[in-house]
Amino acid sequence: MRNILIIGAGRSASCLIRYLLSKTKSENIFITIGDISLESAQRFIKGHANTKGILLNVSNKEQREEAVKNCDIVISMLPARFHIEVAKDCIKFGKNLVTASYINDEMQALDVEAKEKGLVFMNEIGVDPGIDHMSAMQVIDRIKDKGGKLLLFESFTGGLVAPESDDNLWNYKFTWNPRNVVLAGQGGAAEFIQEGKYKYIPYNRLFRRTEIIKIDGFGKFEVYANRNSLKYRSVYGLEDILTLYRGTIRRVGFSKAWNIFVQLGMTDDSYTIPDSENLTYREFVNLFLPYSPNDSVKLKLRHNLKIDQDDLMWEKLEELDVFNNKKTIDIKDATPAKALQKILMDKWTLKEDDKDMIVMYHKFGYELDGEKYRIDSNMVILGEDQVHTAMSKTVGLPVAIASLKILNKEITTPGVQRPLNKEVYEPILKELETYGVYFTEKKLKYLGYNPNNVGG
């Protein structure tokens, strides 16, 4: 019997665990789920054979090494910063590793040792990164195999609330880590390339430089640029491409309203606020407005940001209850970002019967036999419930499928890697289709741009 160790039993692991539990007999596997909460580790396995839940504090070296030593493959569903110690244990004890997180410098530094030991360290195999890589490379390789030349690649992903659970003016609720939402776009300018011209969007302009996309059956969405588009030229083998742009999807109007928080400074995470735990929501907002002995906080905010009282932006702010003078932040030494997150979680936390939605959209422009074409490809996944969410499904299933294929030696190329090769993405995408995770494609004429248009 082969042993699979899953470290981390949070919400994102639910569909991963369900998939592997369904395979325990047919694949002759034993599943150990380790978590810092024993209750969390055991909650998924009631009534299932060949499984156990254990207390596993990843910071406890002895506990961690014992768990890794006794398995055949490790799946780390921990926050990204904890992967590296698990990865070093995998090197030490000769175990394969799978994570859904981005490859950082520390993980990449293990590449040589992983190859020397013949170990597969598969990373970025969730939804974004993950399904975005695989679905993009499948189309890119198909175009290249026909002799086509890629001219344009755009890719956008968003975790959103499902239409039937969309009941607020922002058309948004937290479906993933709220902190990542509040801090999105920080840490440097967004970098990308359009028609051969390098483009940069600084953080203070990011949420006012959006584009509109449309997905059949679900209407219009807007996208804002991700920070790291340029690095994907080498990742996807598109060094000569004229346009490469990656971004995040939201419903139309979200970014304009979110920009209010950016302009006020409420998304800043670089300093702490004295006595933050006792601040009311209204007092928190007032921190970022000019002093006035006579004007109210509401009036100062409207004047400062030039928002009319009948503007939808104003309604969105009031809906969040940001001017409440009774609710308190209740976080000691909070940064502005942490305080804002607390306010937003009051309104944007999914209700018990709410469902989430994942939307992914790719656009490919290419030239083949002297003609220019465009392929639009999109995926929309709706969650089942609060446990088996769309996010859990699209993160967990690729991780689970990849892990089993590595265990069965169907994926064998060693080293620290992303799912970019046909050996990896073809069988995983094929199996994902059986679980309702698939893309719809449309082929169109690619009009490109007007070369006589001065500027760019």
Phi, psi and omega in degrees: 000132179271146185247127177249128176254122174253120178254116182107116183238040178284188184301324184290348183268355190298312181286328174301311182293318179301318179299310183291326176299325180288348183251002187302319181280310184295330181256001178054055182238150173245132185249126172248125179251119180248135180209156178294342174250116180299323178300316178296321181294331185259350190291335184271348196253005182300128178084001180254135176279167176057036179217155170204152176249135182231155172283123182219107174266112187296341178279349178270102186303314183297315180296316182294313182296321179299318180292317181293319183299329186264016179237174177257334179209145181247131171250116179259113176254025179281164168304148190307324185294344182265352184297325193297320179293322176296318180298320179295323175296321179297321175297313183300318185257004176071048182243143174287157185221142176228131174222162177260004189267160175298145175285120175259179184298322181295319178292316180300328181295345179271001186301312183299313180296321179298318179294319180299326181267000179069031183261140175267118173249089183271120179240174175053045184240037174260235179258304177216091015272149175149270179300326177299315177301308188294315181292325178292312182295328178298316179285318179301313179296323179297317179295314181295321181297334178275355182094011181281158178244124180286129178252328186213138170218121175235140184216129183225142179220146176211140170262116188230177174271142180295151183307321183288346179250009183274098187231023175229165186292340180276347184053042185206144169215159181288122176244358182214197183298113182301326181299320179296327179292314182295325183266003185306134174089355182274163177101011179139166181289148170291133183237132178203180180226132179230121180050042176082000181253129175290138181229145181224138176234113177291158185305321184289351178246354190303316187272006172247004177244074184248161175238155180256134172236160179229134179237123183307129178089347183231357173084206186266148174224164173241156178229142170241154190289140169282167187281335198239034186299322189298328183294342183282352172300313180283323180301317183263003181068040184239043186303330184261007185292146183278326181228124174217120189212124178240146183204180181249139183264135170222166173289152184301131179102343181297312188295321179299318179288320179298327181300337176301315180294322179297313182294325178288333183100012184285347180266004181290133181241018189263353180212162181252156184256124178300141176056030184299329184295337182260357180290134169282165179302318181294321177295324176298312179301319183295338178303331188258011183242155180298153177287137173208126181286347187244323185280143177286165178299318180298314181296318180297319181293316180299315180292319183295321182253007177054054178251123177288154183293333179263011179284141178301329178302322180292319177298323179295320178295315181294326178299328180282354177064032183290347181259012180294130183255019176241320177291138180246159182295321176059030176230120180286138179051044180287143166281164175305320181297319180292322178294317178298318179302318179300315180297315182293324182294337175299325188251334188253008175284135181298136175284169186302324182257011178285154175236151179255179183210138173249129177238130176228138185220125175243145172231127180241131172243135183207163179244133181215123179053041176081357178250151179252135183229164176224139174241124172257127184229129180219155179226132174231124181237129177256140179290157178274315183197194183288340179268307182263077183279166174298323178295315179297321181294313185280339172275311189286321183296314177299322178298313182295314181297316179298318182299316181292323180289328174291316179299323181272007179060030171274335171244117190232345182300121185278166175114171175281121190209168172249163182278067186255346184265151181303325178307328183265305192285328183298306181292328181290315178297323180296317180288324178301325179302325181291345177255016176082012178258099184210167181249146173254129183247146171230134178256127184229170171285133178266115185273343178065216181228166181275111184292345179274354181282112182291138177117230184105000000 
